[in-house]
Amino acid sequence: MNKENILSITLFVSIIVLNPMMTQTLEANVNTQSHQTKRLSTEIQTILSDRGIEEEAAHDISEQFIARNHPHMERMVENILYASLAITKEELLGYLANEALFKRDISLAHYDYLIGMMSEIKKKVLDKGILKNIKTLSLSNRSLLS
């Protein structure tokens, strides 16, 4: 056997062996993303229910809100929480619950939207450090869109 045949056979065998592993890895990633989205939806639903909206209506509102917005919204929300913006998870989820209640679309990857969101949550003018962090955050979230 020549070297080309040995390489071809080795490559073929490795593809057959690794293909099931790759499939399982991709399925795990899809399941994780689905679970995270459900978790965000449930948190928004809980906030809406705590504000006096019926359980079923809160569920429908939160599910529609998640469906209307980008599939990577959970990841974008995590990026916001870790971006040193001095915002708590409760403040951010409260804001998202309001947006869901009033059926507003969100754009967590755009700088101007993030500035407006932070200004509304903090009710004050944002300093230069926060603005710089928002710019970095918008670039990071925008990379999730592609």
Secondary structure, 3 states (H helix, E strand, C coil): CCHHHHHHHHHHHHHHHHHHHHHHHHHHHHHHHHHHHHHHHHHHHHHHHHCCCCHHHHHHHHHHHHHHCCCCHHHHHHHHHCCCCCCCHHHHHHHHHHHHHCCCCCCCCCHHHHHHHHHHHHCCCCCHHHHHHHHHHHHHHHHHHC
